[in-house]
Amino acid sequence: MSTEQHTGASSSQTRWLITGAAGMLGRDLAEVLAEAGAKVTALTRQDLDITDAEAVRAAVAGHDVIVNTAAWTDVDGAETEEAAATRINGDGPRALAAACAENGAVLLQVSTDYVFPGDATEPYRHDAPTSPVNAYGRGKLAGELAVTELLPERGYVVRTAWLYGAHGRNFVSTMLGLAERRETVDVVDDQRGQPTWTRALARQLRDLGEAAVAGRAPAGVYHGTASETATWFDLARAAFELTGLDPERVRPTTSDKFVRPARRPSYSVLAHERWAEAGVAAQPHWRDQLAEALRVMAPGAPAHQAPAQETPAQETPAPGGRSGA
């Protein structure tokens, strides 16, 4: 069963600009928009430096919706290079927001669960207090604040987390690679979040952009993650099972066995209450997303559509070092 849910109007009349278009999310978004017949300009990091205000102003001109998927994503590296990371994750969105304000364009800024401390016991609402625990989160929060400050009526922050997809290094692809080389894999079981397929997020961004242009979506913060929760351990087991591998090869462990320079939040579950206000569907269950994604990511495997359900959950920090965008 496809997880496709399109609640927006036709994208063909909207002029879209994607920054960071060579990344995992950017590539899926470009494909989703092209399938909808949209007019899309997809700019990679080599095409556009989002911290160059003049270049950004020129790129934004003539577009209705700008989606910023460009980001510094090395969470651990940001600990020692915070200024450089914040320049991209904070100053870049500010330049884009300023250009959108001049041109009357809508800006969708992709952000992260890392703006929260990760010590909650219930899903973080869009208006929950922020308190980043690492340099990456501080930089992303700076970008959020710039967008909401400069674009109070046309700025949209979409926080996401635990991304995986076909076009980049991520936890799911790493697990499938390890399965070919190791008999067992140890995965942490004390971090909980919402594993999110980049293509499912891309579809939601498409619908939000259309709703924004049509004046149906209130500006502000939204949470773009899969429905229901899992741990990294759950995700790894599901990936094994859905590709015909023995899930018992995945063994639980704890985060203290994988010490990283940047602190990771242990609870990264985001609430989805705002999507109803915009008339945009919430994302499907994480397991349904994974089943569809694996048909793309591992086409030769005997993936099957297992029923969506909560399984006992756990994870390992994503090898790429980041949670969201």
KEZA-971424 format. One record per residue (C-alpha): x, y, z; residue number from 1. Coordinates in nm, 2 decimals. Layout:
<u = X, v = Y, w = Z, tinu = NUM>
...
REM end
This chain:
<u = 0.00, v = 0.00, w = 0.00, tinu = 1>
<u = 0.14, v = 0.34, w = -0.10, tinu = 2>
<u = 0.17, v = 0.61, w = 0.17, tinu = 3>
<u = 0.11, v = 0.88, w = -0.08, tinu = 4>
<u = -0.13, v = 1.14, w = 0.05, tinu = 5>
<u = -0.19, v = 1.45, w = -0.16, tinu = 6>
<u = -0.42, v = 1.71, w = -0.01, tinu = 7>
<u = -0.29, v = 2.02, w = -0.19, tinu = 8>
<u = -0.39, v = 2.18, w = -0.52, tinu = 9>
<u = -0.20, v = 2.11, w = -0.84, tinu = 10>
<u = 0.17, v = 2.21, w = -0.80, tinu = 11>
<u = 0.19, v = 2.29, w = -1.17, tinu = 12>
<u = 0.09, v = 2.66, w = -1.12, tinu = 13>
<u = 0.34, v = 2.72, w = -0.84, tinu = 14>
<u = 0.70, v = 2.81, w = -0.90, tinu = 15>
<u = 0.93, v = 2.63, w = -0.66, tinu = 16>
<u = 1.29, v = 2.68, w = -0.56, tinu = 17>
<u = 1.48, v = 2.41, w = -0.37, tinu = 18>
<u = 1.81, v = 2.49, w = -0.21, tinu = 19>
<u = 2.04, v = 2.20, w = -0.11, tinu = 20>
<u = 1.89, v = 2.00, w = -0.40, tinu = 21>
<u = 2.16, v = 1.74, w = -0.41, tinu = 22>
<u = 2.09, v = 1.62, w = -0.06, tinu = 23>
<u = 1.87, v = 1.32, w = 0.05, tinu = 24>
<u = 1.56, v = 1.53, w = 0.11, tinu = 25>
<u = 1.62, v = 1.78, w = -0.17, tinu = 26>
<u = 1.64, v = 1.51, w = -0.43, tinu = 27>
<u = 1.32, v = 1.34, w = -0.32, tinu = 28>
<u = 1.14, v = 1.68, w = -0.31, tinu = 29>
<u = 1.25, v = 1.76, w = -0.66, tinu = 30>
<u = 1.12, v = 1.42, w = -0.78, tinu = 31>
<u = 0.79, v = 1.46, w = -0.59, tinu = 32>
<u = 0.73, v = 1.81, w = -0.74, tinu = 33>
<u = 0.83, v = 1.70, w = -1.09, tinu = 34>
<u = 0.58, v = 1.42, w = -1.07, tinu = 35>
<u = 0.31, v = 1.68, w = -0.98, tinu = 36>
<u = 0.40, v = 1.88, w = -1.29, tinu = 37>
<u = 0.55, v = 2.16, w = -1.09, tinu = 38>
<u = 0.78, v = 2.43, w = -1.22, tinu = 39>
<u = 1.10, v = 2.36, w = -1.01, tinu = 40>
<u = 1.44, v = 2.52, w = -0.99, tinu = 41>
<u = 1.67, v = 2.28, w = -0.80, tinu = 42>
<u = 1.99, v = 2.44, w = -0.68, tinu = 43>
<u = 2.27, v = 2.24, w = -0.52, tinu = 44>
<u = 2.54, v = 2.38, w = -0.28, tinu = 45>
<u = 2.76, v = 2.44, w = -0.58, tinu = 46>
<u = 2.49, v = 2.64, w = -0.75, tinu = 47>
<u = 2.40, v = 2.86, w = -0.46, tinu = 48>
<u = 2.57, v = 2.96, w = -0.14, tinu = 49>
<u = 2.27, v = 3.04, w = 0.09, tinu = 50>
<u = 2.49, v = 3.26, w = 0.30, tinu = 51>
<u = 2.56, v = 3.49, w = 0.01, tinu = 52>
<u = 2.27, v = 3.75, w = 0.04, tinu = 53>
<u = 2.31, v = 3.89, w = -0.31, tinu = 54>
<u = 2.31, v = 3.55, w = -0.47, tinu = 55>
<u = 2.02, v = 3.44, w = -0.26, tinu = 56>
<u = 1.82, v = 3.75, w = -0.36, tinu = 57>
<u = 1.88, v = 3.68, w = -0.73, tinu = 58>
<u = 1.79, v = 3.31, w = -0.69, tinu = 59>
<u = 1.46, v = 3.37, w = -0.50, tinu = 60>
<u = 1.33, v = 3.63, w = -0.75, tinu = 61>
<u = 1.05, v = 3.48, w = -0.97, tinu = 62>
<u = 0.96, v = 3.20, w = -0.73, tinu = 63>
<u = 0.65, v = 3.14, w = -0.52, tinu = 64>
<u = 0.78, v = 2.88, w = -0.27, tinu = 65>
<u = 1.13, v = 2.84, w = -0.15, tinu = 66>
<u = 1.22, v = 2.52, w = 0.04, tinu = 67>
<u = 1.55, v = 2.53, w = 0.22, tinu = 68>
<u = 1.69, v = 2.18, w = 0.25, tinu = 69>
<u = 2.05, v = 2.31, w = 0.26, tinu = 70>
<u = 2.22, v = 2.25, w = 0.59, tinu = 71>
<u = 2.53, v = 2.17, w = 0.79, tinu = 72>
<u = 2.44, v = 1.82, w = 0.89, tinu = 73>
<u = 2.76, v = 1.70, w = 1.07, tinu = 74>
<u = 2.63, v = 1.71, w = 1.43, tinu = 75>
<u = 2.96, v = 1.61, w = 1.59, tinu = 76>
<u = 3.16, v = 1.84, w = 1.37, tinu = 77>
<u = 2.95, v = 2.13, w = 1.48, tinu = 78>
<u = 3.08, v = 2.09, w = 1.83, tinu = 79>
<u = 3.43, v = 2.21, w = 1.72, tinu = 80>
<u = 3.31, v = 2.43, w = 1.43, tinu = 81>
<u = 3.00, v = 2.59, w = 1.57, tinu = 82>
<u = 3.06, v = 2.93, w = 1.40, tinu = 83>
<u = 3.08, v = 2.76, w = 1.06, tinu = 84>
<u = 2.78, v = 2.54, w = 1.13, tinu = 85>
<u = 2.57, v = 2.84, w = 1.25, tinu = 86>
<u = 2.67, v = 3.04, w = 0.94, tinu = 87>
<u = 2.49, v = 2.78, w = 0.72, tinu = 88>
<u = 2.21, v = 2.68, w = 0.96, tinu = 89>
<u = 2.14, v = 3.02, w = 1.10, tinu = 90>
<u = 2.27, v = 3.29, w = 0.87, tinu = 91>
<u = 2.16, v = 3.10, w = 0.56, tinu = 92>
<u = 1.80, v = 3.09, w = 0.65, tinu = 93>
<u = 1.81, v = 3.46, w = 0.75, tinu = 94>
<u = 1.93, v = 3.55, w = 0.40, tinu = 95>
<u = 1.66, v = 3.34, w = 0.24, tinu = 96>
<u = 1.39, v = 3.49, w = 0.47, tinu = 97>
<u = 1.51, v = 3.84, w = 0.39, tinu = 98>
<u = 1.49, v = 3.77, w = 0.01, tinu = 99>
<u = 1.15, v = 3.61, w = 0.05, tinu = 100>
<u = 1.03, v = 3.92, w = 0.24, tinu = 101>
<u = 1.14, v = 4.14, w = -0.05, tinu = 102>
<u = 0.98, v = 3.91, w = -0.32, tinu = 103>
<u = 0.66, v = 3.81, w = -0.15, tinu = 104>
<u = 0.76, v = 3.44, w = -0.15, tinu = 105>
<u = 0.67, v = 3.17, w = 0.09, tinu = 106>
<u = 0.97, v = 3.00, w = 0.27, tinu = 107>
<u = 0.96, v = 2.65, w = 0.41, tinu = 108>
<u = 1.26, v = 2.61, w = 0.64, tinu = 109>
<u = 1.35, v = 2.25, w = 0.73, tinu = 110>
<u = 1.46, v = 2.22, w = 1.09, tinu = 111>
<u = 1.52, v = 1.95, w = 1.35, tinu = 112>
<u = 1.41, v = 1.79, w = 1.67, tinu = 113>
<u = 1.75, v = 1.89, w = 1.81, tinu = 114>
<u = 1.61, v = 2.23, w = 1.91, tinu = 115>
<u = 1.46, v = 2.05, w = 2.21, tinu = 116>
<u = 1.65, v = 1.90, w = 2.51, tinu = 117>
<u = 1.51, v = 1.55, w = 2.46, tinu = 118>
<u = 1.40, v = 1.50, w = 2.82, tinu = 119>
<u = 1.02, v = 1.51, w = 2.77, tinu = 120>
<u = 0.78, v = 1.23, w = 2.85, tinu = 121>
<u = 0.52, v = 1.32, w = 2.59, tinu = 122>
<u = 0.54, v = 1.45, w = 2.23, tinu = 123>
<u = 0.68, v = 1.80, w = 2.19, tinu = 124>
<u = 0.42, v = 2.05, w = 2.06, tinu = 125>
<u = 0.51, v = 2.30, w = 1.80, tinu = 126>
<u = 0.51, v = 2.58, w = 2.07, tinu = 127>
<u = 0.70, v = 2.38, w = 2.34, tinu = 128>
<u = 1.00, v = 2.57, w = 2.49, tinu = 129>
<u = 1.32, v = 2.51, w = 2.30, tinu = 130>
<u = 1.65, v = 2.44, w = 2.46, tinu = 131>
<u = 1.92, v = 2.28, w = 2.24, tinu = 132>
<u = 2.17, v = 2.05, w = 2.40, tinu = 133>
<u = 2.44, v = 2.08, w = 2.12, tinu = 134>
<u = 2.59, v = 2.32, w = 1.88, tinu = 135>
<u = 2.40, v = 2.18, w = 1.58, tinu = 136>
<u = 2.07, v = 2.24, w = 1.76, tinu = 137>
<u = 2.17, v = 2.60, w = 1.85, tinu = 138>
<u = 2.25, v = 2.68, w = 1.49, tinu = 139>
<u = 1.92, v = 2.53, w = 1.36, tinu = 140>
<u = 1.73, v = 2.73, w = 1.62, tinu = 141>
<u = 1.89, v = 3.05, w = 1.50, tinu = 142>
<u = 1.76, v = 2.97, w = 1.16, tinu = 143>
<u = 1.41, v = 2.91, w = 1.29, tinu = 144>
<u = 1.41, v = 3.24, w = 1.47, tinu = 145>
<u = 1.52, v = 3.43, w = 1.17, tinu = 146>
<u = 1.24, v = 3.29, w = 0.96, tinu = 147>
<u = 0.97, v = 3.35, w = 1.21, tinu = 148>
<u = 1.10, v = 3.70, w = 1.27, tinu = 149>
<u = 1.14, v = 3.81, w = 0.91, tinu = 150>
<u = 0.84, v = 3.62, w = 0.77, tinu = 151>
<u = 0.56, v = 3.63, w = 1.03, tinu = 152>
<u = 0.30, v = 3.56, w = 0.77, tinu = 153>
<u = 0.48, v = 3.36, w = 0.50, tinu = 154>
<u = 0.75, v = 3.17, w = 0.70, tinu = 155>
<u = 0.71, v = 2.80, w = 0.78, tinu = 156>
<u = 0.95, v = 2.60, w = 0.99, tinu = 157>
<u = 0.91, v = 2.23, w = 0.95, tinu = 158>
<u = 1.10, v = 2.03, w = 1.21, tinu = 159>
<u = 1.18, v = 1.67, w = 1.12, tinu = 160>
<u = 1.39, v = 1.39, w = 1.27, tinu = 161>
<u = 1.54, v = 1.05, w = 1.21, tinu = 162>
<u = 1.55, v = 1.09, w = 0.83, tinu = 163>
<u = 1.64, v = 0.81, w = 0.59, tinu = 164>
<u = 1.60, v = 0.77, w = 0.22, tinu = 165>
<u = 1.74, v = 0.65, w = -0.11, tinu = 166>
<u = 1.97, v = 0.94, w = -0.19, tinu = 167>
<u = 2.22, v = 0.96, w = 0.10, tinu = 168>
<u = 2.40, v = 0.79, w = 0.39, tinu = 169>
<u = 2.15, v = 0.72, w = 0.67, tinu = 170>
<u = 2.07, v = 0.47, w = 0.94, tinu = 171>
<u = 1.86, v = 0.23, w = 0.74, tinu = 172>
<u = 2.11, v = 0.20, w = 0.45, tinu = 173>
<u = 2.39, v = 0.16, w = 0.71, tinu = 174>
<u = 2.20, v = -0.12, w = 0.88, tinu = 175>
<u = 2.14, v = -0.30, w = 0.55, tinu = 176>
<u = 2.51, v = -0.27, w = 0.47, tinu = 177>
<u = 2.61, v = -0.41, w = 0.80, tinu = 178>
<u = 2.38, v = -0.70, w = 0.75, tinu = 179>
<u = 2.59, v = -0.81, w = 0.46, tinu = 180>
<u = 2.91, v = -0.80, w = 0.66, tinu = 181>
<u = 2.82, v = -0.90, w = 1.01, tinu = 182>
<u = 2.63, v = -1.18, w = 1.17, tinu = 183>
<u = 2.49, v = -0.95, w = 1.44, tinu = 184>
<u = 2.44, v = -0.58, w = 1.49, tinu = 185>
<u = 2.42, v = -0.40, w = 1.82, tinu = 186>
<u = 2.18, v = -0.11, w = 1.82, tinu = 187>
<u = 2.08, v = 0.13, w = 2.10, tinu = 188>
<u = 1.75, v = 0.09, w = 2.26, tinu = 189>
<u = 1.73, v = 0.40, w = 2.48, tinu = 190>
<u = 1.65, v = 0.67, w = 2.23, tinu = 191>
<u = 1.30, v = 0.71, w = 2.10, tinu = 192>
<u = 1.18, v = 0.90, w = 1.80, tinu = 193>
<u = 0.98, v = 0.89, w = 1.47, tinu = 194>
<u = 1.17, v = 0.73, w = 1.18, tinu = 195>
<u = 1.08, v = 0.94, w = 0.87, tinu = 196>
<u = 1.13, v = 0.86, w = 0.51, tinu = 197>
<u = 1.25, v = 1.16, w = 0.31, tinu = 198>
<u = 0.99, v = 1.10, w = 0.04, tinu = 199>
<u = 0.70, v = 1.11, w = 0.29, tinu = 200>
<u = 0.84, v = 1.44, w = 0.42, tinu = 201>
<u = 0.88, v = 1.57, w = 0.06, tinu = 202>
<u = 0.51, v = 1.49, w = -0.01, tinu = 203>
<u = 0.41, v = 1.68, w = 0.31, tinu = 204>
<u = 0.62, v = 1.98, w = 0.21, tinu = 205>
<u = 0.46, v = 1.98, w = -0.13, tinu = 206>
<u = 0.12, v = 1.99, w = 0.02, tinu = 207>
<u = 0.21, v = 2.26, w = 0.28, tinu = 208>
<u = 0.36, v = 2.48, w = 0.01, tinu = 209>
<u = 0.05, v = 2.46, w = -0.19, tinu = 210>
<u = -0.17, v = 2.53, w = 0.11, tinu = 211>
<u = 0.05, v = 2.83, w = 0.20, tinu = 212>
<u = 0.02, v = 2.98, w = -0.15, tinu = 213>
<u = -0.35, v = 2.93, w = -0.14, tinu = 214>
<u = -0.37, v = 3.11, w = 0.20, tinu = 215>
<u = -0.50, v = 2.80, w = 0.38, tinu = 216>
<u = -0.20, v = 2.73, w = 0.61, tinu = 217>
<u = -0.12, v = 2.94, w = 0.91, tinu = 218>
<u = 0.25, v = 3.04, w = 0.91, tinu = 219>
<u = 0.48, v = 2.92, w = 1.19, tinu = 220>
<u = 0.61, v = 2.59, w = 1.31, tinu = 221>
<u = 0.50, v = 2.24, w = 1.21, tinu = 222>
<u = 0.64, v = 1.90, w = 1.29, tinu = 223>
<u = 0.71, v = 1.68, w = 0.99, tinu = 224>
<u = 0.77, v = 1.33, w = 1.12, tinu = 225>
<u = 0.61, v = 0.99, w = 1.08, tinu = 226>
<u = 0.32, v = 0.88, w = 1.30, tinu = 227>
<u = 0.38, v = 0.66, w = 1.60, tinu = 228>
<u = 0.72, v = 0.60, w = 1.76, tinu = 229>
<u = 1.01, v = 0.36, w = 1.77, tinu = 230>
<u = 1.36, v = 0.33, w = 1.90, tinu = 231>
<u = 1.67, v = 0.28, w = 1.67, tinu = 232>
<u = 1.66, v = -0.09, w = 1.78, tinu = 233>
<u = 1.30, v = -0.12, w = 1.66, tinu = 234>
<u = 1.39, v = 0.05, w = 1.33, tinu = 235>
<u = 1.68, v = -0.18, w = 1.27, tinu = 236>
<u = 1.47, v = -0.49, w = 1.34, tinu = 237>
<u = 1.20, v = -0.37, w = 1.11, tinu = 238>
<u = 1.45, v = -0.31, w = 0.83, tinu = 239>
<u = 1.59, v = -0.66, w = 0.87, tinu = 240>
<u = 1.24, v = -0.82, w = 0.88, tinu = 241>
<u = 1.10, v = -0.63, w = 0.58, tinu = 242>
<u = 1.40, v = -0.73, w = 0.37, tinu = 243>
<u = 1.37, v = -1.09, w = 0.45, tinu = 244>
<u = 1.65, v = -1.10, w = 0.71, tinu = 245>
<u = 1.63, v = -1.25, w = 1.06, tinu = 246>
<u = 1.55, v = -0.96, w = 1.30, tinu = 247>
<u = 1.70, v = -1.16, w = 1.59, tinu = 248>
<u = 2.04, v = -1.07, w = 1.44, tinu = 249>
<u = 1.98, v = -0.72, w = 1.58, tinu = 250>
<u = 2.07, v = -0.69, w = 1.95, tinu = 251>
<u = 1.98, v = -0.41, w = 2.19, tinu = 252>
<u = 2.24, v = -0.20, w = 2.36, tinu = 253>
<u = 2.26, v = 0.14, w = 2.53, tinu = 254>
<u = 2.38, v = 0.49, w = 2.42, tinu = 255>
<u = 2.68, v = 0.48, w = 2.66, tinu = 256>
<u = 2.84, v = 0.22, w = 2.43, tinu = 257>
<u = 2.85, v = 0.48, w = 2.15, tinu = 258>
<u = 3.00, v = 0.79, w = 2.30, tinu = 259>
<u = 2.98, v = 1.09, w = 2.05, tinu = 260>
<u = 3.12, v = 1.44, w = 2.08, tinu = 261>
<u = 2.77, v = 1.59, w = 2.06, tinu = 262>
<u = 2.50, v = 1.50, w = 2.31, tinu = 263>
<u = 2.19, v = 1.34, w = 2.15, tinu = 264>
<u = 1.84, v = 1.38, w = 2.29, tinu = 265>
<u = 1.70, v = 1.06, w = 2.43, tinu = 266>
<u = 1.34, v = 1.15, w = 2.34, tinu = 267>
<u = 1.27, v = 1.30, w = 2.00, tinu = 268>
<u = 0.90, v = 1.26, w = 1.96, tinu = 269>
<u = 0.72, v = 1.55, w = 1.80, tinu = 270>
<u = 0.34, v = 1.63, w = 1.80, tinu = 271>
<u = 0.15, v = 1.68, w = 1.48, tinu = 272>
<u = -0.14, v = 1.89, w = 1.59, tinu = 273>
<u = -0.09, v = 2.18, w = 1.35, tinu = 274>
<u = -0.13, v = 1.99, w = 1.02, tinu = 275>
<u = -0.51, v = 1.99, w = 1.06, tinu = 276>
<u = -0.51, v = 2.37, w = 1.07, tinu = 277>
<u = -0.34, v = 2.37, w = 0.73, tinu = 278>
<u = -0.56, v = 2.10, w = 0.58, tinu = 279>
<u = -0.26, v = 1.88, w = 0.52, tinu = 280>
<u = -0.26, v = 1.51, w = 0.62, tinu = 281>
<u = -0.02, v = 1.39, w = 0.89, tinu = 282>
<u = 0.24, v = 1.14, w = 0.78, tinu = 283>
<u = 0.17, v = 0.77, w = 0.78, tinu = 284>
<u = 0.29, v = 0.52, w = 1.04, tinu = 285>
<u = 0.67, v = 0.49, w = 1.04, tinu = 286>
<u = 0.65, v = 0.12, w = 0.96, tinu = 287>
<u = 0.43, v = 0.18, w = 0.66, tinu = 288>
<u = 0.68, v = 0.44, w = 0.54, tinu = 289>
<u = 0.96, v = 0.20, w = 0.59, tinu = 290>
<u = 0.79, v = -0.08, w = 0.39, tinu = 291>
<u = 0.74, v = 0.15, w = 0.10, tinu = 292>
<u = 1.09, v = 0.30, w = 0.12, tinu = 293>
<u = 1.26, v = -0.04, w = 0.12, tinu = 294>
<u = 1.10, v = -0.12, w = -0.22, tinu = 295>
<u = 1.30, v = 0.17, w = -0.35, tinu = 296>
<u = 1.61, v = 0.14, w = -0.13, tinu = 297>
<u = 1.64, v = -0.24, w = -0.15, tinu = 298>
<u = 1.45, v = -0.34, w = -0.46, tinu = 299>
<u = 1.60, v = -0.69, w = -0.48, tinu = 300>
<u = 1.50, v = -0.78, w = -0.12, tinu = 301>
<u = 1.17, v = -0.97, w = -0.05, tinu = 302>
<u = 1.02, v = -0.67, w = 0.13, tinu = 303>
<u = 0.66, v = -0.71, w = 0.23, tinu = 304>
<u = 0.40, v = -0.49, w = 0.38, tinu = 305>
<u = 0.38, v = -0.59, w = 0.74, tinu = 306>
<u = 0.09, v = -0.45, w = 0.94, tinu = 307>
<u = 0.16, v = -0.12, w = 1.11, tinu = 308>
<u = 0.21, v = -0.17, w = 1.48, tinu = 309>
<u = 0.42, v = -0.06, w = 1.77, tinu = 310>
<u = 0.71, v = -0.30, w = 1.83, tinu = 311>
<u = 0.94, v = -0.29, w = 2.14, tinu = 312>
<u = 1.17, v = -0.01, w = 2.03, tinu = 313>
<u = 1.54, v = 0.09, w = 2.04, tinu = 314>
<u = 1.83, v = 0.25, w = 1.82, tinu = 315>
<u = 2.20, v = 0.34, w = 1.75, tinu = 316>
<u = 2.29, v = 0.70, w = 1.68, tinu = 317>
<u = 2.26, v = 0.75, w = 1.30, tinu = 318>
<u = 2.60, v = 0.70, w = 1.15, tinu = 319>
<u = 2.57, v = 1.02, w = 0.95, tinu = 320>
<u = 2.56, v = 1.21, w = 1.28, tinu = 321>
<u = 2.24, v = 1.40, w = 1.25, tinu = 322>
<u = 1.87, v = 1.36, w = 1.34, tinu = 323>
<u = 1.70, v = 1.59, w = 1.11, tinu = 324>
<u = 1.79, v = 1.85, w = 0.84, tinu = 325>
REM end
